[in-house]
Amino acid sequence: MDTVEAPQRRRTPKWLIPAIGYTVSAISLVWVFWRFPYAELGDHLRTMSWWWVAAAVVIEIAVYFFDAWRWAALLRPAGAPSFGLCLQAVFIGLFANDVLPAKAGELIRCFLLSYETKVPLSLAFTSDFILRIMDGMWIVIVYFLITLQIGTHVLVGRIMLAFGAGTVVVAALVLFVLFRRQHAHHFVKNTSWAARFVHLLDEIHRLGHWRELGLAMIGSGLYWLAQVLAVLALMRADGFDLGISAASFVLVVKAVYTLIPNAPASVGAYQAAADYALRLLLVEASNAKIFAQIMFGFLTLPGAVAGAIAVAFAGYDLTDLHRQANRANSSRRLKEVS
């Protein structure tokens, strides 16, 4: 009796998402540099307060220490990786994001942490996924606190409403898994499209210790607060008379706009988002364009340098690390499907 092979599902081409990301970056770069006031940029750099710039750089570096601390806290019930190894993975992943496209650093940092510790790769990915949910929750919280101070804008408000709704739904599903383990497993095992997530449920349970989740959530709050303060310090350096609500607004718009995997360091998308947010705050177009470039330079370069130092001290070849991470991730997916 002949066997009939199941039809293979059509997969999304691997080039599609990077292509979309590069298109977004290219269009953003054209928009940002169209009629860019290069002469005024020099004036801004000459008159900047370098004490405030130094403060912004120090605070921005501190951001990644908070990121490592919350990651170590979240993973404490499942292998307890040291803060130092988490920090190394964070900085190397940050450097990879700055030199490789499509946010490859997220994959690399999870692979590196798993390679250096007893944390399984799948669990490292799950922990990173939970941290991103926490990030989404804090972005929504910060945005709605901002609206109490400076109001809202129609387009940004609609995007944030959709983003907030999606974040709440995903967070609710994770809480459902934590509170109703048996119900979640029953649903997954009896629903064909959800069966692939049974492994994810088990891993969420391994990380589902409320003390550690609470610490990670607090760490995420500090992670975002530090980013806001870095933007605020840079605004002070450039002579902007804007407060913490304005700095928060610029950061939120930048964070949401750069969610799509795009060019290395989100170049183009980063500056366009900051430019657009500042114009909504009624900053003059030329000043908005200039500050977007200043923000990108001073808040991206320090992390890239720290990441490069981490790669050099660890003795890794970033290209080889990326290749191994992709291979390990493919093997992980095959095991989960089987």
C-alpha positions in Angstrom: 0.0 0.0 0.0 1.5 3.3 -1.1 2.1 5.9 1.6 0.9 9.5 0.9 3.3 12.2 2.0 1.8 15.0 3.9 2.0 18.2 1.9 4.7 20.6 3.1 3.5 23.9 4.4 4.8 26.9 2.5 7.3 28.7 4.6 8.0 32.4 4.7 11.2 33.0 2.6 14.2 33.8 4.9 15.0 36.9 2.9 11.6 38.5 3.3 11.9 39.9 6.9 15.5 41.3 6.4 14.3 42.8 3.1 11.5 44.6 4.8 13.8 45.7 7.5 16.4 47.1 5.1 13.7 48.8 3.1 12.4 50.5 6.3 16.0 51.6 7.2 16.7 52.9 3.7 13.5 54.9 3.5 14.1 56.3 7.0 17.7 57.3 6.1 16.5 59.2 3.0 13.8 61.0 5.1 16.3 61.9 7.9 19.0 63.2 5.6 16.8 65.0 3.2 17.9 68.6 3.5 19.9 67.9 6.6 21.5 71.0 8.1 25.1 69.9 8.3 26.4 73.3 9.1 24.1 73.6 12.2 25.3 70.1 13.3 28.8 71.5 13.8 27.4 74.4 15.9 25.5 72.0 18.1 28.6 69.8 18.7 30.7 72.9 19.5 28.2 74.3 22.1 27.2 71.0 23.8 27.8 70.5 27.5 30.2 67.7 27.6 29.6 67.0 31.3 26.0 66.2 30.4 27.2 64.1 27.5 29.5 62.1 29.8 26.5 61.6 32.2 24.4 60.3 29.3 27.1 57.9 28.3 27.6 56.6 31.8 23.9 56.1 32.3 23.5 54.4 29.0 26.2 51.9 29.9 24.4 51.3 33.2 21.4 50.3 31.2 23.0 47.0 30.2 24.1 46.2 33.8 20.4 46.4 34.7 19.6 44.2 31.7 22.1 41.6 32.8 20.9 41.8 36.5 17.2 41.2 35.6 18.2 38.3 33.3 20.2 36.6 36.0 17.4 37.1 38.5 14.8 35.6 36.1 17.0 32.5 35.4 17.9 31.9 39.1 15.4 29.0 39.5 16.9 27.3 36.4 20.6 27.1 36.6 21.5 30.4 38.4 23.9 31.8 35.8 26.3 34.4 37.3 25.8 38.1 36.8 29.2 38.3 35.1 28.2 35.7 32.4 24.9 37.4 31.8 26.7 40.8 31.4 29.1 39.3 29.0 26.3 37.8 26.9 24.4 41.1 27.0 27.4 43.2 25.7 28.3 40.7 23.1 24.7 40.5 21.9 24.6 44.3 21.9 27.7 44.5 19.7 26.2 41.8 17.4 23.1 43.9 17.0 25.2 46.9 16.0 27.2 45.1 13.3 24.8 42.4 12.1 21.3 42.8 10.6 17.9 41.6 11.8 18.7 41.9 15.6 21.0 38.9 15.4 22.4 39.8 18.8 19.2 38.4 20.5 20.0 35.0 19.1 23.7 35.3 19.9 23.3 36.4 23.5 21.0 33.4 24.2 23.3 31.0 22.5 26.3 32.3 24.3 24.7 32.2 27.8 23.6 28.6 27.1 27.1 27.7 25.9 28.8 29.2 28.9 26.4 27.8 31.6 24.1 24.9 32.3 21.0 26.8 31.0 19.5 25.0 28.0 19.3 27.0 24.8 15.5 26.7 24.7 15.2 28.0 28.2 17.6 30.9 27.4 15.2 31.9 24.6 12.2 31.5 26.8 13.7 33.8 29.4 14.6 36.4 26.8 11.0 36.2 25.5 9.6 36.8 29.0 12.0 39.8 29.3 10.6 41.2 26.1 7.1 40.9 27.4 8.1 42.8 30.5 9.7 45.5 28.2 6.4 45.7 26.3 4.5 46.2 29.6 6.9 48.9 30.7 6.6 50.7 27.4 2.8 50.7 27.7 3.0 51.9 31.3 5.5 54.7 30.5 3.4 55.8 27.5 0.2 56.1 29.4 2.0 58.0 32.2 3.3 60.4 29.6 -0.1 61.1 28.2 -1.1 62.5 31.6 1.6 65.1 31.2 1.9 66.0 27.5 -1.3 64.4 26.0 -1.3 62.1 23.1 -1.1 62.2 19.2 -3.6 60.5 17.0 -1.2 58.2 15.0 1.0 57.4 17.9 -2.0 56.8 20.1 -3.5 54.3 17.7 -0.2 52.5 17.3 0.3 52.3 21.1 -3.3 51.1 21.6 -2.6 48.2 19.2 0.8 47.6 20.8 -0.6 47.7 24.3 -3.5 45.4 23.4 -1.0 42.8 21.9 1.2 43.1 25.0 -1.7 42.6 27.4 -2.9 39.6 25.5 0.5 37.9 25.5 1.1 38.7 29.2 -2.3 37.4 30.0 -1.5 34.1 28.2 1.7 33.7 30.2 -0.1 34.4 33.5 -2.7 31.8 32.5 0.0 29.3 32.0 1.4 30.1 35.4 -1.9 30.0 37.2 -3.6 27.3 35.3 -0.9 24.8 34.4 -3.2 21.8 33.9 -5.8 23.8 31.9 -3.0 25.2 29.7 -1.5 21.7 29.0 -4.9 20.2 28.3 -5.7 23.0 25.8 -2.3 22.7 24.1 -2.3 18.9 23.8 -5.9 18.9 22.4 -5.4 21.7 19.9 -3.4 20.8 16.8 -2.1 24.3 16.1 -1.0 24.9 19.7 0.7 21.5 20.2 4.1 22.9 19.2 4.0 25.2 22.3 3.9 22.4 24.9 7.7 22.6 25.4 7.3 26.4 25.9 4.7 25.9 28.6 7.1 23.6 30.6 9.9 26.2 30.3 7.7 29.0 31.5 6.8 26.9 34.5 10.5 26.5 35.3 10.9 30.3 35.4 7.5 30.8 37.1 8.8 31.7 40.6 7.0 34.9 41.7 10.0 36.3 43.6 12.3 36.1 40.6 9.6 37.3 38.2 9.0 40.3 40.5 12.7 41.1 40.7 13.0 40.8 36.9 10.0 43.2 36.5 11.7 45.7 38.9 14.9 45.3 37.0 13.0 46.0 33.8 11.6 49.2 35.3 15.2 50.3 36.2 16.3 49.3 32.7 13.8 51.6 31.1 14.2 54.4 33.7 18.0 54.5 32.9 17.3 54.8 29.2 14.9 57.7 29.8 17.5 59.5 32.0 20.2 58.9 29.3 18.0 60.6 26.7 17.2 63.4 29.2 20.9 64.0 29.9 21.6 64.3 26.2 18.8 66.7 25.8 20.3 68.9 28.5 23.7 68.6 26.8 22.2 70.0 23.6 20.4 72.8 25.4 16.8 71.5 25.0 14.4 72.8 27.6 12.4 69.5 27.7 11.5 67.4 30.7 11.5 63.8 31.6 8.0 63.3 29.9 9.4 64.5 26.6 12.5 62.2 26.9 10.2 59.3 27.7 8.0 60.0 24.7 11.1 60.1 22.4 12.3 56.8 23.8 8.9 55.1 23.5 8.4 56.1 19.9 12.0 54.9 19.1 11.5 51.6 20.9 8.3 50.8 19.1 9.4 51.9 15.6 12.6 49.8 15.8 10.9 46.6 16.9 11.0 45.3 13.3 14.3 43.6 12.6 16.2 45.9 10.3 19.7 47.2 9.5 22.6 46.9 12.0 22.0 49.2 15.0 18.6 50.0 13.6 20.4 52.8 11.6 17.9 55.0 9.8 14.9 53.7 11.7 16.4 54.9 15.0 17.0 58.5 13.8 13.7 58.7 11.9 11.8 57.7 15.1 13.6 60.2 17.3 13.2 62.9 14.6 9.4 62.2 14.3 8.9 62.1 18.1 10.7 65.5 18.6 8.6 67.1 15.8 5.5 66.0 17.6 6.8 67.8 20.6 7.0 70.9 18.5 10.8 70.9 18.2 12.0 72.8 15.0 12.6 70.4 12.1 16.3 71.2 11.8 16.9 70.8 15.5 14.9 67.5 15.5 17.1 66.1 12.7 20.3 67.1 14.4 19.4 65.8 17.8 18.3 62.5 16.2 21.8 62.0 14.9 23.4 63.1 18.2 21.2 60.7 20.1 22.0 57.8 17.8 25.8 58.5 18.0 26.2 59.1 21.7 23.8 56.4 22.9 24.8 53.7 20.4 28.5 54.0 20.1 29.4 53.5 23.9 27.5 50.1 23.9 29.1 49.1 20.7 32.6 49.9 22.1 31.8 48.0 25.3 30.5 45.1 23.3 33.6 45.0 21.1 35.8 45.0 24.2 33.7 42.0 25.6 34.2 40.1 22.4 37.9 40.8 22.4 38.4 39.7 26.0 36.3 36.6 25.5 38.3 35.7 22.4 35.2 34.9 20.2 34.9 35.3 16.5 31.6 37.0 16.0 30.9 35.5 12.5 31.6 32.0 13.8 29.5 32.7 16.9 26.6 33.8 14.7 27.0 30.7 12.5 27.0 28.4 15.6 24.0 30.2 17.1 22.0 29.7 13.9 22.9 26.0 13.7 22.0 25.4 17.4 18.7 27.3 17.0 17.8 25.2 13.9 18.6 22.0 15.8 16.4 23.2 18.7 13.5 23.9 16.4 13.7 20.4 14.8 13.7 18.7 18.2 10.6 20.7 19.3 8.7 19.9 16.1 9.6 16.2 16.4 
